[in-house]
């Protein structure tokens, strides 16, 4: 069964955008929780050396939201295209 390429891209963009918003709110309102989760995902890297003392400004967060959501859309599109390519090779 082939995937609808645009629907897959849209779905991943919506989920990516939602994750970005949740992460942004955590960085703003629950910084200690955000930091502990981020450090646990760093796989042993000493992130303390590059950690910001204050959250980024709203403009930076908006740009991050736009670019992350766009990257998620492209990833969803590419995933569905590659998936359909391999499904067609049966």
mmCIF file as gemmi writes it, N, C-alpha and C atoms, coordinates in Angstrom:
data_model
loop_
_atom_site.group_PDB
_atom_site.id
_atom_site.type_symbol
_atom_site.label_atom_id
_atom_site.label_alt_id
_atom_site.label_comp_id
_atom_site.label_asym_id
_atom_site.label_entity_id
_atom_site.label_seq_id
_atom_site.pdbx_PDB_ins_code
_atom_site.Cartn_x
_atom_site.Cartn_y
_atom_site.Cartn_z
_atom_site.occupancy
_atom_site.B_iso_or_equiv
_atom_site.pdbx_formal_charge
_atom_site.auth_seq_id
_atom_site.auth_asym_id
_atom_site.pdbx_PDB_model_num
ATOM 1 N N . UNK Axp A 1 ? 0.844 -1.178 0 1 0 ? 1 A 1
ATOM 2 C CA . UNK Axp A 1 ? 0 0 0 1 0 ? 1 A 1
ATOM 3 C C . UNK Axp A 1 ? 0.89 1.241 0 1 0 ? 1 A 1
ATOM 4 N N . UNK Axp A 2 ? 0.665 2.104 -0.952 1 0 ? 2 A 1
ATOM 5 C CA . UNK Axp A 2 ? 1.47 3.317 -1.051 1 0 ? 2 A 1
ATOM 6 C C . UNK Axp A 2 ? 0.948 4.383 -0.096 1 0 ? 2 A 1
ATOM 7 N N . UNK Axp A 3 ? 1.858 5.269 0.276 1 0 ? 3 A 1
ATOM 8 C CA . UNK Axp A 3 ? 1.505 6.384 1.161 1 0 ? 3 A 1
ATOM 9 C C . UNK Axp A 3 ? 1.222 7.619 0.323 1 0 ? 3 A 1
ATOM 10 N N . UNK Axp A 4 ? 0.271 8.428 0.763 1 0 ? 4 A 1
ATOM 11 C CA . UNK Axp A 4 ? 0.049 9.735 0.155 1 0 ? 4 A 1
ATOM 12 C C . UNK Axp A 4 ? 1.199 10.628 0.609 1 0 ? 4 A 1
ATOM 13 N N . UNK Axp A 5 ? 2.029 11.045 -0.334 1 0 ? 5 A 1
ATOM 14 C CA . UNK Axp A 5 ? 3.264 11.759 -0.002 1 0 ? 5 A 1
ATOM 15 C C . UNK Axp A 5 ? 2.973 13.065 0.73 1 0 ? 5 A 1
ATOM 16 N N . UNK Axp A 6 ? 2.038 13.86 0.214 1 0 ? 6 A 1
ATOM 17 C CA . UNK Axp A 6 ? 1.749 15.153 0.853 1 0 ? 6 A 1
ATOM 18 C C . UNK Axp A 6 ? 1.069 14.979 2.209 1 0 ? 6 A 1
ATOM 19 N N . UNK Axp A 7 ? 0.186 14.008 2.327 1 0 ? 7 A 1
ATOM 20 C CA . UNK Axp A 7 ? -0.471 13.778 3.621 1 0 ? 7 A 1
ATOM 21 C C . UNK Axp A 7 ? 0.55 13.358 4.671 1 0 ? 7 A 1
ATOM 22 N N . UNK Axp A 8 ? 1.5 12.522 4.282 1 0 ? 8 A 1
ATOM 23 C CA . UNK Axp A 8 ? 2.551 12.106 5.213 1 0 ? 8 A 1
ATOM 24 C C . UNK Axp A 8 ? 3.407 13.298 5.617 1 0 ? 8 A 1
ATOM 25 N N . UNK Axp A 9 ? 3.75 14.139 4.639 1 0 ? 9 A 1
ATOM 26 C CA . UNK Axp A 9 ? 4.544 15.336 4.929 1 0 ? 9 A 1
ATOM 27 C C . UNK Axp A 9 ? 3.794 16.272 5.869 1 0 ? 9 A 1
ATOM 28 N N . UNK Axp A 10 ? 2.511 16.49 5.602 1 0 ? 10 A 1
ATOM 29 C CA . UNK Axp A 10 ? 1.707 17.361 6.467 1 0 ? 10 A 1
ATOM 30 C C . UNK Axp A 10 ? 1.617 16.803 7.886 1 0 ? 10 A 1
ATOM 31 N N . UNK Axp A 11 ? 1.398 15.491 7.997 1 0 ? 11 A 1
ATOM 32 C CA . UNK Axp A 11 ? 1.277 14.867 9.32 1 0 ? 11 A 1
ATOM 33 C C . UNK Axp A 11 ? 2.561 15.026 10.121 1 0 ? 11 A 1
ATOM 34 N N . UNK Axp A 12 ? 3.699 14.8 9.486 1 0 ? 12 A 1
ATOM 35 C CA . UNK Axp A 12 ? 4.965 14.931 10.202 1 0 ? 12 A 1
ATOM 36 C C . UNK Axp A 12 ? 5.24 16.387 10.569 1 0 ? 12 A 1
ATOM 37 N N . UNK Axp A 13 ? 4.854 17.324 9.703 1 0 ? 13 A 1
ATOM 38 C CA . UNK Axp A 13 ? 5.038 18.742 10.017 1 0 ? 13 A 1
ATOM 39 C C . UNK Axp A 13 ? 4.191 19.153 11.22 1 0 ? 13 A 1
ATOM 40 N N . UNK Axp A 14 ? 2.947 18.684 11.276 1 0 ? 14 A 1
ATOM 41 C CA . UNK Axp A 14 ? 2.077 19.009 12.415 1 0 ? 14 A 1
ATOM 42 C C . UNK Axp A 14 ? 2.65 18.437 13.706 1 0 ? 14 A 1
ATOM 43 N N . UNK Axp A 15 ? 3.074 17.18 13.667 1 0 ? 15 A 1
ATOM 44 C CA . UNK Axp A 15 ? 3.652 16.574 14.87 1 0 ? 15 A 1
ATOM 45 C C . UNK Axp A 15 ? 4.958 17.253 15.263 1 0 ? 15 A 1
ATOM 46 N N . UNK Axp A 16 ? 5.81 17.546 14.293 1 0 ? 16 A 1
ATOM 47 C CA . UNK Axp A 16 ? 7.07 18.233 14.582 1 0 ? 16 A 1
ATOM 48 C C . UNK Axp A 16 ? 6.832 19.605 15.183 1 0 ? 16 A 1
ATOM 49 N N . UNK Axp A 17 ? 5.868 20.349 14.623 1 0 ? 17 A 1
ATOM 50 C CA . UNK Axp A 17 ? 5.533 21.661 15.167 1 0 ? 17 A 1
ATOM 51 C C . UNK Axp A 17 ? 4.996 21.571 16.586 1 0 ? 17 A 1
ATOM 52 N N . UNK Axp A 18 ? 4.164 20.564 16.84 1 0 ? 18 A 1
ATOM 53 C CA . UNK Axp A 18 ? 3.627 20.375 18.189 1 0 ? 18 A 1
ATOM 54 C C . UNK Axp A 18 ? 4.741 20.05 19.179 1 0 ? 18 A 1
ATOM 55 N N . UNK Axp A 19 ? 5.65 19.167 18.785 1 0 ? 19 A 1
ATOM 56 C CA . UNK Axp A 19 ? 6.787 18.849 19.656 1 0 ? 19 A 1
ATOM 57 C C . UNK Axp A 19 ? 7.633 20.087 19.925 1 0 ? 19 A 1
ATOM 58 N N . UNK Axp A 20 ? 7.829 20.91 18.9 1 0 ? 20 A 1
ATOM 59 C CA . UNK Axp A 20 ? 8.634 22.116 19.073 1 0 ? 20 A 1
ATOM 60 C C . UNK Axp A 20 ? 7.969 23.066 20.071 1 0 ? 20 A 1
ATOM 61 N N . UNK Axp A 21 ? 6.661 23.226 19.963 1 0 ? 21 A 1
ATOM 62 C CA . UNK Axp A 21 ? 5.937 24.113 20.882 1 0 ? 21 A 1
ATOM 63 C C . UNK Axp A 21 ? 6.022 23.582 22.314 1 0 ? 21 A 1
ATOM 64 N N . UNK Axp A 22 ? 5.835 22.285 22.499 1 0 ? 22 A 1
ATOM 65 C CA . UNK Axp A 22 ? 5.945 21.687 23.834 1 0 ? 22 A 1
ATOM 66 C C . UNK Axp A 22 ? 7.339 21.913 24.402 1 0 ? 22 A 1
ATOM 67 N N . UNK Axp A 23 ? 8.35 21.692 23.583 1 0 ? 23 A 1
ATOM 68 C CA . UNK Axp A 23 ? 9.735 21.879 24.013 1 0 ? 23 A 1
ATOM 69 C C . UNK Axp A 23 ? 9.999 23.345 24.369 1 0 ? 23 A 1
ATOM 70 N N . UNK Axp A 24 ? 9.471 24.271 23.563 1 0 ? 24 A 1
ATOM 71 C CA . UNK Axp A 24 ? 9.655 25.7 23.831 1 0 ? 24 A 1
ATOM 72 C C . UNK Axp A 24 ? 9.017 26.105 25.154 1 0 ? 24 A 1
ATOM 73 N N . UNK Axp A 25 ? 7.803 25.618 25.398 1 0 ? 25 A 1
ATOM 74 C CA . UNK Axp A 25 ? 7.145 25.93 26.665 1 0 ? 25 A 1
ATOM 75 C C . UNK Axp A 25 ? 7.924 25.365 27.845 1 0 ? 25 A 1
ATOM 76 N N . UNK Axp A 26 ? 8.461 24.167 27.679 1 0 ? 26 A 1
ATOM 77 C CA . UNK Axp A 26 ? 9.274 23.58 28.749 1 0 ? 26 A 1
ATOM 78 C C . UNK Axp A 26 ? 10.516 24.428 29.002 1 0 ? 26 A 1
ATOM 79 N N . UNK Axp A 27 ? 11.152 24.902 27.938 1 0 ? 27 A 1
ATOM 80 C CA . UNK Axp A 27 ? 12.35 25.739 28.094 1 0 ? 27 A 1
ATOM 81 C C . UNK Axp A 27 ? 12.019 27.045 28.806 1 0 ? 27 A 1
ATOM 82 N N . UNK Axp A 28 ? 10.838 27.593 28.538 1 0 ? 28 A 1
ATOM 83 C CA . UNK Axp A 28 ? 10.447 28.867 29.151 1 0 ? 28 A 1
ATOM 84 C C . UNK Axp A 28 ? 9.931 28.714 30.579 1 0 ? 28 A 1
ATOM 85 N N . UNK Axp A 29 ? 9.088 27.702 30.809 1 0 ? 29 A 1
ATOM 86 C CA . UNK Axp A 29 ? 8.367 27.623 32.077 1 0 ? 29 A 1
ATOM 87 C C . UNK Axp A 29 ? 8.833 26.507 33.02 1 0 ? 29 A 1
ATOM 88 N N . UNK Axp A 30 ? 9.547 25.534 32.498 1 0 ? 30 A 1
ATOM 89 C CA . UNK Axp A 30 ? 10.066 24.434 33.316 1 0 ? 30 A 1
ATOM 90 C C . UNK Axp A 30 ? 11.539 24.203 32.975 1 0 ? 30 A 1
ATOM 91 N N . UNK Axp A 31 ? 12.362 25.231 33.145 1 0 ? 31 A 1
ATOM 92 C CA . UNK Axp A 31 ? 13.748 25.133 32.665 1 0 ? 31 A 1
ATOM 93 C C . UNK Axp A 31 ? 14.557 24.002 33.299 1 0 ? 31 A 1
ATOM 94 N N . UNK Axp A 32 ? 14.332 23.702 34.57 1 0 ? 32 A 1
ATOM 95 C CA . UNK Axp A 32 ? 15.097 22.618 35.202 1 0 ? 32 A 1
ATOM 96 C C . UNK Axp A 32 ? 14.729 21.254 34.614 1 0 ? 32 A 1
ATOM 97 N N . UNK Axp A 33 ? 13.431 21.027 34.411 1 0 ? 33 A 1
ATOM 98 C CA . UNK Axp A 33 ? 12.987 19.785 33.783 1 0 ? 33 A 1
ATOM 99 C C . UNK Axp A 33 ? 13.52 19.697 32.354 1 0 ? 33 A 1
ATOM 100 N N . UNK Axp A 34 ? 13.402 20.793 31.623 1 0 ? 34 A 1
ATOM 101 C CA . UNK Axp A 34 ? 13.894 20.848 30.243 1 0 ? 34 A 1
ATOM 102 C C . UNK Axp A 34 ? 15.382 20.517 30.184 1 0 ? 34 A 1
ATOM 103 N N . UNK Axp A 35 ? 16.134 21.116 31.091 1 0 ? 35 A 1
ATOM 104 C CA . UNK Axp A 35 ? 17.581 20.895 31.109 1 0 ? 35 A 1
ATOM 105 C C . UNK Axp A 35 ? 17.915 19.444 31.444 1 0 ? 35 A 1
ATOM 106 N N . UNK Axp A 36 ? 17.228 18.875 32.419 1 0 ? 36 A 1
ATOM 107 C CA . UNK Axp A 36 ? 17.539 17.492 32.795 1 0 ? 36 A 1
ATOM 108 C C . UNK Axp A 36 ? 17.211 16.523 31.658 1 0 ? 36 A 1
ATOM 109 N N . UNK Axp A 37 ? 16.12 16.764 30.948 1 0 ? 37 A 1
ATOM 110 C CA . UNK Axp A 37 ? 15.785 15.909 29.803 1 0 ? 37 A 1
ATOM 111 C C . UNK Axp A 37 ? 16.812 16.091 28.689 1 0 ? 37 A 1
ATOM 112 N N . UNK Axp A 38 ? 17.139 17.339 28.38 1 0 ? 38 A 1
ATOM 113 C CA . UNK Axp A 38 ? 18.114 17.606 27.314 1 0 ? 38 A 1
ATOM 114 C C . UNK Axp A 38 ? 19.468 16.982 27.627 1 0 ? 38 A 1
ATOM 115 N N . UNK Axp A 39 ? 19.9 17.097 28.872 1 0 ? 39 A 1
ATOM 116 C CA . UNK Axp A 39 ? 21.188 16.506 29.25 1 0 ? 39 A 1
ATOM 117 C C . UNK Axp A 39 ? 21.144 14.985 29.176 1 0 ? 39 A 1
ATOM 118 N N . UNK Axp A 40 ? 19.992 14.394 29.505 1 0 ? 40 A 1
ATOM 119 C CA . UNK Axp A 40 ? 19.89 12.931 29.432 1 0 ? 40 A 1
ATOM 120 C C . UNK Axp A 40 ? 19.923 12.437 27.989 1 0 ? 40 A 1
ATOM 121 N N . UNK Axp A 41 ? 19.534 13.28 27.046 1 0 ? 41 A 1
ATOM 122 C CA . UNK Axp A 41 ? 19.55 12.906 25.633 1 0 ? 41 A 1
ATOM 123 C C . UNK Axp A 41 ? 20.9 13.19 24.977 1 0 ? 41 A 1
ATOM 124 N N . UNK Axp A 42 ? 21.797 13.846 25.687 1 0 ? 42 A 1
ATOM 125 C CA . UNK Axp A 42 ? 23.082 14.257 25.099 1 0 ? 42 A 1
ATOM 126 C C . UNK Axp A 42 ? 24.092 13.117 25.05 1 0 ? 42 A 1
ATOM 127 N N . UNK Axp A 43 ? 23.754 11.953 25.561 1 0 ? 43 A 1
ATOM 128 C CA . UNK Axp A 43 ? 24.594 10.75 25.477 1 0 ? 43 A 1
ATOM 129 C C . UNK Axp A 43 ? 26.008 10.969 25.993 1 0 ? 43 A 1
ATOM 130 N N . UNK Axp A 44 ? 26.104 11.541 27.162 1 0 ? 44 A 1
ATOM 131 C CA . UNK Axp A 44 ? 27.414 11.689 27.788 1 0 ? 44 A 1
ATOM 132 C C . UNK Axp A 44 ? 28.14 12.973 27.447 1 0 ? 44 A 1
ATOM 133 N N . UNK Axp A 45 ? 27.613 13.765 26.533 1 0 ? 45 A 1
ATOM 134 C CA . UNK Axp A 45 ? 28.242 15.032 26.186 1 0 ? 45 A 1
ATOM 135 C C . UNK Axp A 45 ? 28.083 16.015 27.344 1 0 ? 45 A 1
ATOM 136 N N . UNK Axp A 46 ? 29.096 16.802 27.608 1 0 ? 46 A 1
ATOM 137 C CA . UNK Axp A 46 ? 29.023 17.802 28.668 1 0 ? 46 A 1
ATOM 138 C C . UNK Axp A 46 ? 28.383 19.068 28.104 1 0 ? 46 A 1
ATOM 139 N N . UNK Axp A 47 ? 27.055 19.11 28.147 1 0 ? 47 A 1
ATOM 140 C CA . UNK Axp A 47 ? 26.321 20.24 27.588 1 0 ? 47 A 1
ATOM 141 C C . UNK Axp A 47 ? 26.367 21.465 28.495 1 0 ? 47 A 1
ATOM 142 N N . UNK Axp A 48 ? 26.837 21.311 29.712 1 0 ? 48 A 1
ATOM 143 C CA . UNK Axp A 48 ? 26.924 22.438 30.641 1 0 ? 48 A 1
ATOM 144 C C . UNK Axp A 48 ? 27.765 23.576 30.061 1 0 ? 48 A 1
ATOM 145 N N . UNK Axp A 49 ? 28.763 23.229 29.267 1 0 ? 49 A 1
ATOM 146 C CA . UNK Axp A 49 ? 29.666 24.242 28.713 1 0 ? 49 A 1
ATOM 147 C C . UNK Axp A 49 ? 28.994 25.127 27.673 1 0 ? 49 A 1
ATOM 148 N N . UNK Axp A 50 ? 27.936 24.641 27.049 1 0 ? 50 A 1
ATOM 149 C CA . UNK Axp A 50 ? 27.257 25.42 26.015 1 0 ? 50 A 1
ATOM 150 C C . UNK Axp A 50 ? 25.833 25.818 26.424 1 0 ? 50 A 1
ATOM 151 N N . UNK Axp A 51 ? 25.45 25.515 27.651 1 0 ? 51 A 1
ATOM 152 C CA . UNK Axp A 51 ? 24.081 25.775 28.103 1 0 ? 51 A 1
ATOM 153 C C . UNK Axp A 51 ? 23.851 27.27 28.279 1 0 ? 51 A 1
ATOM 154 N N . UNK Axp A 52 ? 22.714 27.764 27.792 1 0 ? 52 A 1
ATOM 155 C CA . UNK Axp A 52 ? 22.346 29.171 27.94 1 0 ? 52 A 1
ATOM 156 C C . UNK Axp A 52 ? 21.875 29.429 29.368 1 0 ? 52 A 1
ATOM 157 N N . UNK Axp A 53 ? 22.133 30.61 29.849 1 0 ? 53 A 1
ATOM 158 C CA . UNK Axp A 53 ? 21.669 30.986 31.188 1 0 ? 53 A 1
ATOM 159 C C . UNK Axp A 53 ? 20.228 31.486 31.169 1 0 ? 53 A 1
ATOM 160 N N . UNK Axp A 54 ? 19.742 31.872 29.989 1 0 ? 54 A 1
ATOM 161 C CA . UNK Axp A 54 ? 18.359 32.323 29.859 1 0 ? 54 A 1
ATOM 162 C C . UNK Axp A 54 ? 17.78 31.73 28.575 1 0 ? 54 A 1
ATOM 163 N N . UNK Axp A 55 ? 16.456 31.587 28.52 1 0 ? 55 A 1
ATOM 164 C CA . UNK Axp A 55 ? 15.857 31.022 27.311 1 0 ? 55 A 1
ATOM 165 C C . UNK Axp A 55 ? 16.021 31.98 26.129 1 0 ? 55 A 1
ATOM 166 N N . UNK Axp A 56 ? 15.956 31.464 24.907 1 0 ? 56 A 1
ATOM 167 C CA . UNK Axp A 56 ? 16.081 32.334 23.738 1 0 ? 56 A 1
ATOM 168 C C . UNK Axp A 56 ? 14.898 33.289 23.64 1 0 ? 56 A 1
ATOM 169 N N . UNK Axp A 57 ? 15.092 34.373 22.894 1 0 ? 57 A 1
ATOM 170 C CA . UNK Axp A 57 ? 14.007 35.345 22.733 1 0 ? 57 A 1
ATOM 171 C C . UNK Axp A 57 ? 12.926 34.769 21.805 1 0 ? 57 A 1
ATOM 172 N N . UNK Axp A 58 ? 11.786 35.452 21.772 1 0 ? 58 A 1
ATOM 173 C CA . UNK Axp A 58 ? 10.636 34.968 21.011 1 0 ? 58 A 1
ATOM 174 C C . UNK Axp A 58 ? 10.923 34.868 19.518 1 0 ? 58 A 1
ATOM 175 N N . UNK Axp A 59 ? 11.692 35.809 18.977 1 0 ? 59 A 1
ATOM 176 C CA . UNK Axp A 59 ? 12.032 35.768 17.552 1 0 ? 59 A 1
ATOM 177 C C . UNK Axp A 59 ? 12.836 34.533 17.193 1 0 ? 59 A 1
ATOM 178 N N . UNK Axp A 60 ? 13.784 34.19 18.043 1 0 ? 60 A 1
ATOM 179 C CA . UNK Axp A 60 ? 14.595 32.995 17.816 1 0 ? 60 A 1
ATOM 180 C C . UNK Axp A 60 ? 13.727 31.747 17.893 1 0 ? 60 A 1
ATOM 181 N N . UNK Axp A 61 ? 12.803 31.725 18.843 1 0 ? 61 A 1
ATOM 182 C CA . UNK Axp A 61 ? 11.916 30.566 18.971 1 0 ? 61 A 1
ATOM 183 C C . UNK Axp A 61 ? 10.977 30.464 17.767 1 0 ? 61 A 1
ATOM 184 N N . UNK Axp A 62 ? 10.494 31.598 17.27 1 0 ? 62 A 1
ATOM 185 C CA . UNK Axp A 62 ? 9.622 31.579 16.091 1 0 ? 62 A 1
ATOM 186 C C . UNK Axp A 62 ? 10.382 31.06 14.872 1 0 ? 62 A 1
ATOM 187 N N . UNK Axp A 63 ? 11.608 31.526 14.688 1 0 ? 63 A 1
ATOM 188 C CA . UNK Axp A 63 ? 12.426 31.04 13.578 1 0 ? 63 A 1
ATOM 189 C C . UNK Axp A 63 ? 12.689 29.544 13.723 1 0 ? 63 A 1
ATOM 190 N N . UNK Axp A 64 ? 12.972 29.104 14.932 1 0 ? 64 A 1
ATOM 191 C CA . UNK Axp A 64 ? 13.178 27.679 15.175 1 0 ? 64 A 1
ATOM 192 C C . UNK Axp A 64 ? 11.936 26.866 14.846 1 0 ? 64 A 1
ATOM 193 N N . UNK Axp A 65 ? 10.762 27.382 15.228 1 0 ? 65 A 1
ATOM 194 C CA . UNK Axp A 65 ? 9.503 26.695 14.932 1 0 ? 65 A 1
ATOM 195 C C . UNK Axp A 65 ? 9.306 26.549 13.425 1 0 ? 65 A 1
ATOM 196 N N . UNK Axp A 66 ? 9.52 27.64 12.705 1 0 ? 66 A 1
ATOM 197 C CA . UNK Axp A 66 ? 9.325 27.626 11.25 1 0 ? 66 A 1
ATOM 198 C C . UNK Axp A 66 ? 10.297 26.659 10.575 1 0 ? 66 A 1
ATOM 199 N N . UNK Axp A 67 ? 11.568 26.748 10.94 1 0 ? 67 A 1
ATOM 200 C CA . UNK Axp A 67 ? 12.561 25.892 10.285 1 0 ? 67 A 1
ATOM 201 C C . UNK Axp A 67 ? 12.412 24.429 10.695 1 0 ? 67 A 1
ATOM 202 N N . UNK Axp A 68 ? 12.082 24.165 11.963 1 0 ? 68 A 1
ATOM 203 C CA . UNK Axp A 68 ? 11.908 22.78 12.411 1 0 ? 68 A 1
ATOM 204 C C . UNK Axp A 68 ? 10.691 22.153 11.744 1 0 ? 68 A 1
ATOM 205 N N . UNK Axp A 69 ? 9.589 22.904 11.671 1 0 ? 69 A 1
ATOM 206 C CA . UNK Axp A 69 ? 8.381 22.399 11.035 1 0 ? 69 A 1
ATOM 207 C C . UNK Axp A 69 ? 8.627 22.159 9.547 1 0 ? 69 A 1
ATOM 208 N N . UNK Axp A 70 ? 9.353 23.075 8.912 1 0 ? 70 A 1
ATOM 209 C CA . UNK Axp A 70 ? 9.7 22.884 7.498 1 0 ? 70 A 1
ATOM 210 C C . UNK Axp A 70 ? 10.566 21.656 7.284 1 0 ? 70 A 1
ATOM 211 N N . UNK Axp A 71 ? 11.54 21.466 8.148 1 0 ? 71 A 1
ATOM 212 C CA . UNK Axp A 71 ? 12.406 20.286 8.042 1 0 ? 71 A 1
ATOM 213 C C . UNK Axp A 71 ? 11.602 19.005 8.267 1 0 ? 71 A 1
ATOM 214 N N . UNK Axp A 72 ? 10.643 19.051 9.181 1 0 ? 72 A 1
ATOM 215 C CA . UNK Axp A 72 ? 9.791 17.879 9.422 1 0 ? 72 A 1
ATOM 216 C C . UNK Axp A 72 ? 8.945 17.577 8.19 1 0 ? 72 A 1
ATOM 217 N N . UNK Axp A 73 ? 8.43 18.629 7.527 1 0 ? 73 A 1
ATOM 218 C CA . UNK Axp A 73 ? 7.627 18.431 6.316 1 0 ? 73 A 1
ATOM 219 C C . UNK Axp A 73 ? 8.469 17.778 5.224 1 0 ? 73 A 1
ATOM 220 N N . UNK Axp A 74 ? 9.666 18.304 4.996 1 0 ? 74 A 1
ATOM 221 C CA . UNK Axp A 74 ? 10.562 17.739 3.976 1 0 ? 74 A 1
ATOM 222 C C . UNK Axp A 74 ? 10.898 16.286 4.315 1 0 ? 74 A 1
ATOM 223 N N . UNK Axp A 75 ? 11.144 16.01 5.588 1 0 ? 75 A 1
ATOM 224 C CA . UNK Axp A 75 ? 11.447 14.642 6.012 1 0 ? 75 A 1
ATOM 225 C C . UNK Axp A 75 ? 10.262 13.715 5.747 1 0 ? 75 A 1
ATOM 226 N N . UNK Axp A 76 ? 9.055 14.159 6.073 1 0 ? 76 A 1
ATOM 227 C CA . UNK Axp A 76 ? 7.863 13.353 5.816 1 0 ? 76 A 1
ATOM 228 C C . UNK Axp A 76 ? 7.655 13.093 4.336 1 0 ? 76 A 1
ATOM 229 N N . UNK Axp A 77 ? 7.875 14.114 3.531 1 0 ? 77 A 1
ATOM 230 C CA . UNK Axp A 77 ? 7.736 13.971 2.08 1 0 ? 77 A 1
ATOM 231 C C . UNK Axp A 77 ? 8.754 12.966 1.552 1 0 ? 77 A 1
ATOM 232 N N . UNK Axp A 78 ? 10.012 13.144 1.963 1 0 ? 78 A 1
ATOM 233 C CA . UNK Axp A 78 ? 11.077 12.249 1.507 1 0 ? 78 A 1
ATOM 234 C C . UNK Axp A 78 ? 10.829 10.815 1.979 1 0 ? 78 A 1
ATOM 235 N N . UNK Axp A 79 ? 10.395 10.658 3.234 1 0 ? 79 A 1
ATOM 236 C CA . UNK Axp A 79 ? 10.102 9.322 3.758 1 0 ? 79 A 1
ATOM 237 C C . UNK Axp A 79 ? 9.039 8.634 2.909 1 0 ? 79 A 1
ATOM 238 N N . UNK Axp A 80 ? 7.925 9.333 2.647 1 0 ? 80 A 1
ATOM 239 C CA . UNK Axp A 80 ? 6.836 8.721 1.884 1 0 ? 80 A 1
ATOM 240 C C . UNK Axp A 80 ? 7.272 8.415 0.457 1 0 ? 80 A 1
ATOM 241 N N . UNK Axp A 81 ? 8.055 9.278 -0.143 1 0 ? 81 A 1
ATOM 242 C CA . UNK Axp A 81 ? 8.535 9.048 -1.506 1 0 ? 81 A 1
ATOM 243 C C . UNK Axp A 81 ? 9.425 7.809 -1.56 1 0 ? 81 A 1
ATOM 244 N N . UNK Axp A 82 ? 10.377 7.726 -0.631 1 0 ? 82 A 1
ATOM 245 C CA . UNK Axp A 82 ? 11.283 6.569 -0.59 1 0 ? 82 A 1
ATOM 246 C C . UNK Axp A 82 ? 10.495 5.293 -0.269 1 0 ? 82 A 1
ATOM 247 N N . UNK Axp A 83 ? 9.574 5.384 0.669 1 0 ? 83 A 1
ATOM 248 C CA . UNK Axp A 83 ? 8.731 4.234 1.018 1 0 ? 83 A 1
ATOM 249 C C . UNK Axp A 83 ? 7.98 3.737 -0.218 1 0 ? 83 A 1
ATOM 250 N N . UNK Axp A 84 ? 7.349 4.655 -0.936 1 0 ? 84 A 1
ATOM 251 C CA . UNK Axp A 84 ? 6.602 4.281 -2.134 1 0 ? 84 A 1
ATOM 252 C C . UNK Axp A 84 ? 7.515 3.683 -3.201 1 0 ? 84 A 1
ATOM 253 N N . UNK Axp A 85 ? 8.716 4.184 -3.289 1 0 ? 85 A 1
ATOM 254 C CA . UNK Axp A 85 ? 9.688 3.636 -4.239 1 0 ? 85 A 1
ATOM 255 C C . UNK Axp A 85 ? 9.947 2.163 -3.934 1 0 ? 85 A 1
ATOM 256 N N . UNK Axp A 86 ? 10.194 1.868 -2.663 1 0 ? 86 A 1
ATOM 257 C CA . UNK Axp A 86 ? 10.488 0.488 -2.292 1 0 ? 86 A 1
ATOM 258 C C . UNK Axp A 86 ? 9.252 -0.41 -2.344 1 0 ? 86 A 1
ATOM 259 N N . UNK Axp A 87 ? 8.092 0.114 -2.045 1 0 ? 87 A 1
ATOM 260 C CA . UNK Axp A 87 ? 6.861 -0.675 -2.154 1 0 ? 87 A 1
ATOM 261 C C . UNK Axp A 87 ? 6.626 -1.055 -3.617 1 0 ? 87 A 1
ATOM 262 N N . UNK Axp A 88 ? 6.959 -0.161 -4.526 1 0 ? 88 A 1
ATOM 263 C CA . UNK Axp A 88 ? 6.773 -0.426 -5.951 1 0 ? 88 A 1
ATOM 264 C C . UNK Axp A 88 ? 7.757 -1.431 -6.519 1 0 ? 88 A 1
ATOM 265 N N . UNK Axp A 89 ? 8.811 -1.747 -5.801 1 0 ? 89 A 1
ATOM 266 C CA . UNK Axp A 89 ? 9.834 -2.684 -6.285 1 0 ? 89 A 1
ATOM 267 C C . UNK Axp A 89 ? 9.481 -4.14 -6.013 1 0 ? 89 A 1
ATOM 268 N N . UNK Axp A 90 ? 8.339 -4.41 -5.389 1 0 ? 90 A 1
ATOM 269 C CA . UNK Axp A 90 ? 7.958 -5.798 -5.062 1 0 ? 90 A 1
ATOM 270 C C . UNK Axp A 90 ? 7.744 -6.608 -6.313 1 0 ? 90 A 1
